[in-house]
Amino acid sequence: MSDIDAMQGRIMAALDRIGQGLDVLAEDKGDTELEGLRQQLDDELQANAQLEQRVTQLSARASEAEDEARAAREAQAADAAARTAAQQERAQTMTQLDAELQSLRAANQTLRDNNAALRAANAEGVAKPELINASLMAELDGLRAARAADRAEMDVILSELSQIIASKAPASSSDAAKSGAAVPNAALKEDV
């Protein structure tokens, strides 16, 4: 029996050594798994940080793009308002020109009528002073109407030129105004 006890002791010792070896292997395997998981966690944290940085950059770009789009919309609205104002000014100037031309036509017609009456009176040999006065008044009215029509026509031309200059060189118009090269439209109207 002592052989059996000795064998049993040897088997037990071998099983203990096998168990200890398995424990060591399990610990080694656990450490490598743990290191692998830690490495994966670090990799994921780094990838997450990169993604957060990318999201921040994209958000900044989106914000810049929105600001640029807003500025472009505001510029378009300002341009549209300026065009509308220019069209209204042009329409008003054209209306004024038309009124002045109608006045000129009426004054010229009155002048023709008075001249015809003056010729008729002169042909009869009768010189009527009221016809001469009426003729002179009609001539003065015609000259005034012609001057007003010319002035209205110049206003239209100046308005159109101002619009062309403003549309061709918006940045240089402020420089020209500072240097005194551009004469304001109102100053030109006063001199006429």
C-alpha positions as CSV (number, residue, x, y, z in Angstrom):
1,M,0.0,0.0,0.0
2,S,2.8,2.2,0.5
3,D,3.5,2.1,-3.2
4,I,-0.1,3.2,-3.8
5,D,0.2,5.9,-1.3
6,A,3.5,7.0,-2.8
7,M,2.0,6.9,-6.3
8,Q,-1.1,8.7,-5.1
9,G,1.2,11.4,-3.5
10,R,3.1,11.7,-6.8
11,I,-0.1,12.0,-8.8
12,M,-1.4,14.6,-6.4
13,A,1.9,16.5,-6.6
14,A,1.7,16.3,-10.4
15,L,-1.9,17.5,-10.5
16,D,-0.9,20.4,-8.1
17,R,1.9,21.3,-10.5
18,I,-0.4,21.1,-13.5
19,G,-3.0,23.3,-11.6
20,Q,-0.3,25.8,-10.8
21,G,0.9,25.8,-14.4
22,L,-2.7,26.4,-15.6
23,D,-3.1,29.2,-13.1
24,V,0.1,30.8,-14.4
25,L,-1.0,30.4,-18.0
26,A,-4.4,31.8,-17.1
27,E,-2.7,34.8,-15.5
28,D,-0.4,35.3,-18.4
29,K,-3.3,34.9,-20.9
30,G,-5.4,37.3,-18.8
31,D,-2.6,39.9,-18.8
32,T,-2.2,39.7,-22.5
33,E,-6.0,39.9,-23.0
34,L,-6.1,42.9,-20.6
35,E,-3.3,44.6,-22.4
36,G,-5.0,43.9,-25.7
37,L,-8.3,45.4,-24.4
38,R,-6.4,48.4,-23.0
39,Q,-4.8,48.9,-26.3
40,Q,-8.2,48.7,-28.1
41,L,-9.6,51.1,-25.5
42,D,-6.8,53.6,-26.1
43,D,-7.2,53.2,-29.9
44,E,-11.0,53.8,-29.6
45,L,-10.4,56.9,-27.3
46,Q,-7.9,58.3,-29.8
47,A,-10.3,57.6,-32.7
48,N,-13.1,59.3,-30.7
49,A,-10.9,62.3,-30.0
50,Q,-10.1,62.6,-33.7
51,L,-13.8,62.3,-34.6
52,E,-14.6,65.0,-32.1
53,Q,-11.9,67.3,-33.6
54,R,-13.3,66.6,-37.1
55,V,-16.8,67.4,-35.9
56,T,-15.5,70.7,-34.4
57,Q,-13.8,71.6,-37.6
58,L,-16.8,70.7,-39.7
59,S,-19.1,72.7,-37.4
60,A,-16.7,75.7,-37.7
61,R,-16.8,75.4,-41.5
62,A,-20.6,75.1,-41.5
63,S,-20.8,78.2,-39.3
64,E,-18.5,80.1,-41.7
65,A,-20.5,78.9,-44.7
66,E,-23.7,80.1,-43.0
67,D,-22.1,83.5,-42.2
68,E,-21.0,83.8,-45.8
69,A,-24.4,82.8,-47.1
70,R,-26.1,85.3,-44.8
71,A,-23.7,88.0,-45.9
72,A,-24.4,87.1,-49.6
73,R,-28.2,87.3,-48.9
74,E,-27.8,90.6,-47.2
75,A,-25.7,91.9,-50.1
76,Q,-28.3,90.7,-52.6
77,A,-31.0,92.3,-50.6
78,A,-29.1,95.6,-50.5
79,D,-28.4,95.4,-54.3
80,A,-32.1,94.7,-54.9
81,A,-33.1,97.7,-52.8
82,A,-30.6,99.9,-54.6
83,R,-31.9,98.7,-58.0
84,T,-35.4,99.3,-56.9
85,A,-34.5,102.8,-55.6
86,A,-32.7,103.5,-58.9
87,Q,-35.7,102.3,-60.9
88,Q,-38.0,104.5,-58.9
89,E,-35.7,107.5,-59.3
90,R,-35.5,106.7,-63.0
91,A,-39.2,106.5,-63.3
92,Q,-39.7,109.8,-61.4
93,T,-37.1,111.5,-63.6
94,M,-38.8,110.2,-66.7
95,T,-42.2,111.4,-65.4
96,Q,-40.7,114.8,-64.8
97,L,-39.1,114.8,-68.2
98,D,-42.4,113.9,-69.8
99,A,-44.2,116.6,-67.9
100,E,-41.6,119.2,-69.0
101,L,-41.9,118.0,-72.6
102,Q,-45.7,118.3,-72.5
103,S,-45.3,121.8,-71.1
104,L,-42.9,122.6,-74.0
105,R,-45.3,121.3,-76.6
106,A,-48.2,123.3,-75.1
107,A,-46.0,126.5,-75.0
108,N,-44.9,125.9,-78.6
109,Q,-48.5,125.4,-79.7
110,T,-49.6,128.7,-77.9
111,L,-46.7,130.4,-79.6
112,R,-47.8,129.1,-83.0
113,D,-51.3,130.2,-82.4
114,N,-50.3,133.7,-81.3
115,N,-47.9,134.0,-84.2
116,A,-50.7,133.0,-86.6
117,A,-53.0,135.7,-85.1
118,L,-50.2,138.2,-85.2
119,R,-49.6,137.4,-88.9
120,A,-53.3,137.7,-89.6
121,A,-53.5,141.1,-87.8
122,N,-50.3,142.3,-89.7
123,A,-51.8,141.2,-93.0
124,E,-54.9,143.3,-92.2
125,G,-52.6,146.2,-91.4
126,V,-53.9,146.4,-87.9
127,A,-51.1,146.2,-85.2
128,K,-52.7,145.1,-82.0
129,P,-50.5,145.6,-79.0
130,E,-52.2,142.8,-77.0
131,L,-51.4,140.3,-79.7
132,I,-47.7,141.4,-79.6
133,N,-47.7,141.1,-75.8
134,A,-49.4,137.7,-76.0
135,S,-46.9,136.6,-78.6
136,L,-43.9,137.8,-76.4
137,M,-45.4,136.0,-73.3
138,A,-45.9,132.8,-75.3
139,E,-42.3,133.0,-76.6
140,L,-41.0,133.5,-73.0
141,D,-43.2,130.6,-71.8
142,G,-41.8,128.5,-74.7
143,L,-38.2,129.4,-73.7
144,R,-38.8,128.6,-70.1
145,A,-40.4,125.3,-71.0
146,A,-37.5,124.5,-73.4
147,R,-35.0,125.3,-70.6
148,A,-37.0,123.1,-68.1
149,A,-37.2,120.3,-70.7
150,D,-33.4,120.6,-71.3
151,R,-32.8,120.5,-67.5
152,A,-35.1,117.5,-67.1
153,E,-33.3,115.7,-69.9
154,M,-29.9,116.5,-68.3
155,D,-31.2,115.1,-65.0
156,V,-32.1,111.9,-66.8
157,I,-28.7,111.7,-68.3
158,L,-27.0,112.4,-65.0
159,S,-29.1,109.8,-63.2
160,E,-28.2,107.2,-65.8
161,L,-24.6,108.1,-65.7
162,S,-24.6,107.9,-61.9
163,Q,-26.2,104.4,-62.0
164,I,-23.6,103.2,-64.6
165,I,-20.7,104.6,-62.6
166,A,-22.1,103.1,-59.3
167,S,-22.6,99.7,-60.9
168,K,-19.1,99.6,-62.6
169,A,-17.0,100.8,-59.6
170,P,-18.7,100.5,-56.2
171,A,-15.4,100.4,-54.3
172,S,-13.7,103.2,-56.3
173,S,-16.7,105.6,-56.0
174,S,-15.9,106.2,-52.3
175,D,-12.2,106.8,-53.3
176,A,-13.3,109.2,-56.0
177,A,-15.7,111.0,-53.6
178,K,-12.9,111.5,-51.1
179,S,-10.6,112.9,-53.7
180,G,-13.3,115.2,-55.0
181,A,-13.2,113.7,-58.5
182,A,-16.9,112.8,-58.5
183,V,-19.3,115.7,-58.4
184,P,-22.6,114.8,-56.6
185,N,-25.7,114.8,-58.7
186,A,-27.4,117.5,-56.5
187,A,-24.4,119.9,-57.0
188,L,-24.7,119.5,-60.8
189,K,-28.4,120.2,-60.7
190,E,-27.9,123.4,-58.7
191,D,-25.4,124.7,-61.2
192,V,-27.6,124.1,-64.2
